[in-house]
Amino acid sequence: MMDKIKRKLDVVIPIVKGDIPTFINNLPYIWKHLPVKRIILIGSKSIKPLIADLNGVEFQDEDNINEGMSLKTIKDIKKKISGRDQRSGWYFQQFLKMAYANICNDDYYLIWDSDTIPLKDIDFFDDSGKPYLDYRNYVKYDECFFETQNILFPKEYLKKTVDWSFICEHLLVNVNIMRSLLDNLTKNGSAGKTTFFENIMFIIPKSLINLSGFSEFETYAAYVLKNYPGMYTLRPWKNLRNAGIYIGHSITESNTKWIAESYDVISVEDFNPQWHICKLLLKLDPNHKLRFKTVSKIIQSCYSIIYDIRFKVRNIVKK
């Protein structure tokens, strides 16, 4: 029996200058394990010369993705709403991922986070050709996204229909569906503005605008599940989001194989620096005789406690 031919995709990655070293470290894994046609980085003009020598990597100026939308625009809106522009870049990169649908010439594109590394070959369509919509377990920290999601459309209430989260550091986007979502947000947004991004930002509850008041992944998934049921095949996603606490930025074949016993994908996020106990463990056990499953059972329990405290403090400080 012949192997299934993977459908090639544009991999779209919004990026800032500080993320370039991480992206370059991760790039070989992206080429090796994802069905890449092109890798498209979306960023400011300062990014372009930094990636000029990377074969197969193309650049899109973030100011040219959607007319009238720029980081300055989002900062001005954010400041008007809350009096400060913090988190503007975080919202902006979500809007860029969505708006890319309007300039995409294919049926699908794959959004991918620059700090996320595939450890195994991954396809994004099942054997029948249906696209995958990947999900992970829902946790209480996801709740802040849904208050916004549920009031985005006064005439098309997008309530949460499943007990999962679709924030998985990637998303396979159907271009026509995303364009429909953007059009709906533009024409029918409850804020009464003339752009999709304004209609999102102006309805985010003020208690959430300085935190995590919107998720493009969750909103797209809700729109799909409500308006296009059966379009996607749902698939559990096995990503270790806090891989940095185990291996830092030491993305070696040995370390990735060790984690791949339990996960298909890892994310090495800057706000999760390597723990000293894990650094010591790698030094004492460089050949990974101790299984990752055993180590992570202990470390993840400790991390959950620390993350819970950090999340509560963050909510107090940033509100």
N, C-alpha and C positions, 0 to 999 in steps of 0.2 A: 504493500500500500504506500502511495506517495505521501510525503510529508505535506501538510497544509501550507500553502503559500500565505505568508503574512501580508496584510494590506499595509502599505507604506503610508506614513502620516507626517504632516508638518508638526514638529514639536515646538510649541510656542512658550517662551520663557521670559516674562518680565524680569528685569534685573537692574540693580544699582551698582555703582562703581565698586563698592566694598565687597560685593558678592563675586566679582570676577575670579579671584584666586580659587574660591571654593568650586565655582562652576568648571574651571579648567581641570581641577582634580577629578571632578565627577564625569567629565566629558567622555573618557574612554568607556565607562560603564554604560552611559546613555547610548553611544553608538553600538556597543556590543549587544545590549539586551533589549532595546526598544526597536520597533519597526519604523525606523527613521527614514523619511524622504529628505527633509531639510530641517535644520535647527534654526529657529528664528528668535533672536534676542530683541526684546523691545526695551529701549532705555533712552536716556538723554544722549545728546550729541557727544558727550565726553566718553561714552562707551565705545563708539565706533572704532577709533584707532587701537583700542586695547584688544580687539578681537579680529583685527585685520588679517592676522596670520593663521587663523583657525580655519582649516579647510572644511567646507560644508556648513559653516556657521554664517548666517546672514543677519543683517542689522535692520531694524525698523525704528525710525525716530518716533518716540512716544508722542510728540506733538502733532504727528501726522496721522495718527490712528483714527481719531474722531474729531471732526471739525468743532472748534471752540473748546475742546477739552485739553487741559494741560495741568501740570502739577500746580502752577500758580493759580489756575482757575479753582482747583479743588481746595487749595489753601485759603483762598478768599472766601469761598462758600463756608468752609469749616469755621473760619474765624467769625464770619457773620452769625453763624448758628450758636457757637459756644464761647466766642471771645478768644479762642486760641486755635492754632493750626496744627497741633500735635495729632498724629495718626493720619494726616492728610495723605502721605505717601502710601500708607497701608490701604486706604480706600482707593487711591488712584490706580494702584497695580491691579486691583480687582476689576475696575472699570475697563482697563486696557485689555484684560483677558476676554471680557465680554465683547467689547467693541471690535476686536480683531475679526469677528464674524463678518463684519461689513466689508472687509477688504480681502477676505479669503476666497480663493477660486475653486476650492475643493468642497466635497460634501461634508467632510469632517476635519477637525484639527484637534491635537492633543495638547492641553495645557499641562505644563510640568513645572514644579518648583525647582529653582536652581540648586537648592541644598539637598535634593532628594536623589538617591542612588538606587537603581535597580540591581539586584544581586543575581537575578535569574532572567531567562528569556520570558518576556511578557507579551501576550497578544491582547488586542482590545476588541476583538470580534469573536463570537463563539463559532462552533463548527457549522452552524446554519447561516452565518453571515450577520447575525444580529449584534449590535454594539453592546459592550458591557457598561453598566453603570455601577461603579464600585462603591462599597460602603464599609464602614467600620462600626464597632459598638458605640452606641450613644452614651455620653457621659454628661454629668450635670453642668459642666463648663460650656456645653453647647447651647444651653437654654437661652443665652443672651441673643442668639441670632434669630430666634423664631418670633420674638415680639415684633421685630421689623418686618420679617417675612410675611407675617399674618395680616399686616395692614398695607402692604404694597398695592394691592388691587382691591379697591372698594367693591367692584362688580364681580371679581373673580377671586374669591377668598382662597388663599393658598395655605390651608392648614396642614400641619404635619400629619402625614398619613401612615408613616411607618416608624418603628422605634429604632432607627439607625441614624447615623450621621454620614453625610456624603463629603465631608471635609477630609479628603484623602491625599492632599498634596498634588493632585492631578485631576483632570476631568477630560473625558472624551466628548467633544462638543459636536453636535449636529448643527451645521451652519444655518440651515433653514429654521430650525427650532429656536436657536439663539437669536436670529434676526426677528422672529416673531415675538420673542420675549422683549427684545429691545424696543420694537415698535409699540408693543402694548404698554411698556413703561413710559415711552415718550408721549403717546396719545392719551393714555388713560390714567396716568399717575395721579395719586390722590393729593399730591402737593400742588398740582395745577401748573407746573413749570413746563418748559418747552424742550428739555433734554432729559434723557433717561437718567443721567447721573444726578441731576438736580432733583428729580422726582424721587430718587432713592434717598439722597442725603437729607432733604428737608422733611422726610417723614420718620427718620430714625429718632426714636425717643431720646430726649436730651439726657436722660440718665445713662444712656448707652453710647452716645456719640463720641465720647473720649475713650471708650473702651473698644469693644468689638461689636459694633451695631449692625453689621451686615455681612452676609456670606454669599458670594457669587455662586459657589458650588451648591449650597443648600437651596438657594432661590431657583437655580436652573433645574435641580433635581425635582423640587416641588412642582415646577411648571410642567416638566416632562410627565411626572406621575399623574398629575391631574388632567392634562390635556392630550397626552400621547401614551396612554396606558398600553403596555405590551411592546412598546417601541424598543426598549432596552432589555437586556438580560441582567438581572441583579447579581452581583458577585461580591463575596466578602474579600476585603483587601487586607493583606498582612504586611503592614508597615510598622517599623519601630521608629517612632518619631523622635525619641530622645537618644538616638544611638551615640551622640556626642559624649554623653556621660560615661560610656563604656570605652570608646576608642579615640575620643578627641577628633583630630583631623588626620589621624593615621589610617588612611584608606588603603590598606595593603590587601593583597590577595588572601593572606592568612587570616586577617581580621574579618574580612567580608565573608569568607567561607565559614568561619566560626559562627557568625550571626545568621548566616543563610540556613543553618540547621533549623531555625525557628521562624525566620521571616523571609519574605520575597524582596522587600524594599526597606531601605533605611533613610532617615533624614538626619543630617548633622547640622543642627541649628545653633547659631552663635550664643543664644541665651541658655544653652545647656552645655557648659564647658565640662571637660572630662573631670570626673571625680578622682581624688587622690587615691582612694582605695582601689579603683579600677586601673589606674596607672600602675600601681604597685603590683596588682594581679597580672597585668600583661608582662611586667618585668620578670616576675617569678615564674610565670607559666607562658612563655612565648610561643610554645607549640600547641597551646590550647588543649591540654589533656583534660582539663575541667570543662565540661559541656556548658555551652551558653545557656541552655535551658535551666541548668542548676544555678548559675550565677544570677541570671535575670530574675529568677523567682524571688531572691532576696533583695536585689537592688531595686526592682520595680515597686516592691512594697514600701521601701524607704522613700522612693521618689514620689509616690502617690501622696504621702503625708506632707512632704516638703512642698509639692506643687499646690496642694490644697491651701497651705498657709500663704504661699506666694500669691495665689489667685485672690485670696481675700484681702491681702494687703494692697495689691494692685488696684482692686476695685475701690478701696477707701481713698487711696492717694490720687487716682486719676479722675474720679467723679467731679 
